[in-house]
Amino acid sequence: MARNSSLLRKGKRHCKMVTPEQALSAIPEGLRRPLLQEFSGIVNNFLEHRWTAAELSGGRFCEIVYTILDGHARGLYPSSPSKPANFVDACRRLESNASVPRSFQILIPRLLPALYEIRNNRNVGHMGGDVNPDLMDSSAVVSIAGWILAEMVRVFHGLATEEAQQLVDNLAERRLTLVWKSGDIRRVLNPELPLKDQILLLIGSVAGKVAMEQLFSWTGHKNRAYFIRLIRALYENRYIEFHVSTGEIEMLPPGAG
């Protein structure tokens, strides 16, 4: 029992994590909120197989990111996003901002036109025997947008690359109809399911890792010893990976099947 409690305490220390709003607090709300909403829209449209909608969201995301980078370089942010008359030329001009981090000067300004091009021109000419590239294009939009957002989080909040990526991954959580979410709380809506299945559903609703203490609280179960026995069994059967050093859990492919 002492060992079980130790594991749970270890997970508890990792429950609290900076939110995207906090990580990007240096950006005015009029830009920060649209940025996060647009990224969430990209991810949700992708998960729901609405490829074109994901690509269109990617275009709007580009315009918001451009506005933020331009405002950051000038030291003066506008109150809301704006679309430059010539997007490609505007991004090239960002490369002259030598006083900003190199990713803000070179990498992101060169990625944005490619992302914007997917939105504007890739749906032209899908005809005849061509293979429809919508899924491929939307996958690229999600990956590029996720990298850009993670880099912005890393720069603005001073997080390590891995921490920034984990934070952005949490924005891309898989939405399951059996799992209800409100703030930091999650609940499986069918309490008749075996606890093992509830645990897998809850882990599967998170992109990345979840602290054991938080997972235990989500189940609402009272018997900690039984809960940890199930965690160990799931780990031994390779349904989950348990990180002993941090007390965190993440899904393995067999557990998601």
C-alpha positions in Angstrom: 0.0 0.0 0.0 2.9 2.4 0.8 4.3 1.8 -2.6 0.9 2.5 -4.2 0.6 5.8 -2.4 4.1 6.7 -3.4 3.3 6.2 -7.0 0.2 8.3 -6.8 2.0 11.1 -5.0 4.6 11.0 -7.7 1.9 11.5 -10.4 0.3 14.3 -8.4 3.3 16.5 -8.7 2.9 16.4 -12.4 -0.9 17.1 -12.5 -0.5 20.9 -12.9 0.7 22.1 -16.2 0.8 25.5 -17.8 -2.2 26.2 -20.0 -1.9 27.4 -23.7 -3.4 30.7 -22.6 -0.7 31.1 -19.9 2.1 30.1 -22.2 1.0 32.7 -24.8 0.0 35.4 -22.3 2.5 37.8 -23.9 0.2 37.9 -27.0 -2.8 40.2 -26.6 -6.1 38.3 -26.2 -7.4 39.7 -29.5 -4.7 37.6 -31.2 -4.2 34.8 -28.7 -7.8 33.6 -28.6 -8.3 33.5 -32.4 -4.9 31.6 -32.7 -5.9 28.9 -30.3 -9.5 28.7 -31.6 -8.2 28.3 -35.2 -5.8 25.6 -34.2 -8.5 23.7 -32.4 -10.7 24.1 -35.5 -7.9 22.6 -37.7 -7.6 19.6 -35.3 -11.3 19.0 -34.9 -12.0 19.2 -38.6 -9.2 16.8 -39.3 -10.5 14.3 -36.6 -14.0 14.5 -38.1 -12.6 13.9 -41.6 -13.7 17.3 -42.9 -10.5 17.8 -44.9 -11.5 20.9 -46.8 -12.6 22.7 -43.6 -9.2 21.8 -42.0 -7.4 23.3 -45.0 -9.4 26.5 -44.9 -8.8 26.8 -41.1 -5.1 26.5 -41.9 -5.3 29.6 -44.1 -6.9 31.7 -41.3 -4.3 30.3 -38.9 -1.5 31.6 -41.2 -2.9 35.1 -41.2 -3.1 35.2 -37.4 0.4 33.8 -37.0 1.7 36.4 -39.5 0.0 39.2 -37.6 1.6 38.0 -34.3 5.1 37.7 -35.8 4.8 41.1 -37.4 3.6 42.7 -34.2 6.3 41.0 -32.1 9.0 42.3 -34.5 7.6 45.8 -34.4 7.0 45.8 -30.6 3.4 46.8 -31.2 0.6 44.3 -31.7 -2.7 45.2 -33.5 -5.9 44.5 -31.7 -7.0 41.8 -34.2 -5.6 39.7 -37.0 -5.2 41.2 -40.4 -4.6 39.8 -43.9 -1.7 41.4 -45.9 -2.4 42.3 -49.5 0.4 40.0 -50.7 0.9 37.2 -48.2 4.1 35.7 -49.7 5.8 39.1 -50.0 4.7 40.0 -46.4 6.2 36.8 -45.1 9.5 37.5 -47.0 9.7 40.9 -45.3 9.6 39.2 -41.9 13.0 37.7 -42.7 14.6 41.1 -42.3 13.7 41.1 -38.6 17.1 40.1 -37.3 16.3 41.1 -33.7 13.8 38.2 -33.2 14.4 34.5 -32.6 15.6 32.8 -35.8 12.5 30.6 -36.0 10.4 33.8 -36.0 12.7 35.3 -38.7 13.3 32.4 -41.0 11.6 29.1 -40.2 8.0 30.2 -39.6 7.9 32.9 -42.3 9.0 30.3 -44.8 6.5 27.7 -43.6 3.5 30.0 -43.7 3.4 30.5 -47.5 3.5 26.7 -48.0 0.6 26.3 -45.5 -1.3 29.1 -47.2 -0.7 27.6 -50.6 -2.5 24.4 -49.5 -5.5 26.5 -48.5 -5.6 28.5 -51.8 -4.6 26.3 -54.7 -4.4 22.6 -53.9 -8.1 22.0 -54.4 -7.8 23.4 -58.0 -7.7 20.7 -60.7 -8.8 17.6 -58.7 -10.3 15.9 -61.7 -10.1 12.9 -63.9 -7.8 10.1 -62.7 -6.0 12.3 -60.1 -5.8 10.9 -56.6 -7.6 13.3 -54.3 -4.9 14.7 -52.0 -7.3 16.1 -49.4 -6.3 13.7 -46.6 -2.6 14.2 -47.3 -3.0 17.9 -47.5 -5.0 18.1 -44.3 -2.4 15.9 -42.5 0.3 18.4 -43.6 -1.8 21.3 -42.3 -2.2 19.7 -38.9 1.5 18.9 -38.6 2.8 22.2 -39.8 0.3 24.2 -37.7 1.1 22.1 -34.6 4.9 22.7 -35.1 4.4 26.5 -35.5 2.2 26.7 -32.4 4.6 24.6 -30.4 7.5 26.9 -31.5 5.5 30.0 -30.5 4.8 28.5 -27.1 8.5 27.6 -26.7 9.7 31.1 -27.5 7.1 33.1 -25.7 7.0 31.0 -22.5 10.6 29.8 -22.4 9.6 26.1 -22.2 11.8 23.3 -23.3 10.9 21.9 -26.8 9.5 18.7 -25.4 7.3 20.6 -22.9 6.1 23.0 -25.6 5.2 20.1 -27.9 3.3 18.3 -25.1 1.3 21.4 -24.3 0.3 21.7 -28.0 -0.5 18.0 -28.2 -3.0 18.5 -25.4 -4.8 20.9 -27.6 -5.2 18.1 -30.2 -6.9 15.6 -27.8 -9.1 12.9 -29.4 -12.7 13.6 -28.6 -14.7 10.5 -27.6 -18.5 10.5 -27.2 -18.2 8.3 -24.1 -16.0 10.7 -22.4 -17.3 14.0 -21.0 -14.9 16.9 -20.3 -15.3 20.1 -18.4 -12.1 22.0 -17.6 -9.7 19.6 -16.0 -12.4 17.0 -15.2 -13.2 14.0 -17.4 -15.8 11.3 -16.8 -16.8 8.1 -18.6 -20.5 8.5 -19.3 -21.2 4.8 -18.9 -20.5 3.8 -15.3 -21.4 0.2 -16.0 -18.2 -0.3 -18.0 -15.5 -2.3 -16.3 -12.9 -0.1 -14.6 -10.2 -1.4 -17.0 -12.2 -0.2 -20.0 -12.9 3.2 -18.3 -9.2 3.7 -17.7 -8.4 3.0 -21.4 -11.1 5.3 -22.6 -9.9 8.1 -20.3 -6.2 7.7 -21.4 -7.4 7.5 -25.0 -9.2 10.8 -24.7 -5.8 12.6 -24.0 -3.1 13.3 -26.6 0.1 12.4 -24.8 0.6 11.5 -21.1 -1.7 11.8 -18.1 -0.6 11.8 -14.5 -1.7 8.7 -12.6 -3.3 10.8 -9.8 -5.4 12.7 -12.3 -6.4 9.5 -14.0 -7.5 8.0 -10.7 -9.6 11.1 -9.9 -11.3 10.9 -13.3 -12.4 7.3 -12.7 -14.1 8.3 -9.4 -13.1 4.9 -8.0 -12.5 4.6 -4.3 -10.1 1.6 -4.1 -6.6 2.9 -5.0 -5.0 -0.5 -4.5 -7.3 -2.1 -7.1 -6.8 0.8 -9.5 -3.0 0.4 -9.4 -3.3 -3.3 -9.8 -5.2 -2.7 -13.0 -2.6 -0.1 -14.2 0.1 -2.7 -13.6 -1.8 -5.3 -15.5 -2.4 -3.0 -18.4 1.3 -2.1 -18.4 2.4 -5.7 -18.3 0.1 -6.5 -21.2 1.5 -3.5 -23.2 -1.8 -1.7 -23.4 -0.2 1.3 -21.7 3.2 2.7 -20.9 3.9 3.7 -17.3 6.7 6.2 -16.7 7.9 5.4 -13.2 10.1 8.5 -12.9 7.2 10.9 -13.5 4.1 8.8 -12.5 2.6 9.4 -15.9 0.8 7.1 -18.3 0.3 7.1 -22.0 -1.5 4.8 -24.5 0.3 2.1 -26.5 -1.2 1.0 -29.8 -2.7 -2.3 -28.5 -4.6 -0.3 -25.9 -6.1 2.0 -28.5 -7.3 -0.9 -30.6 
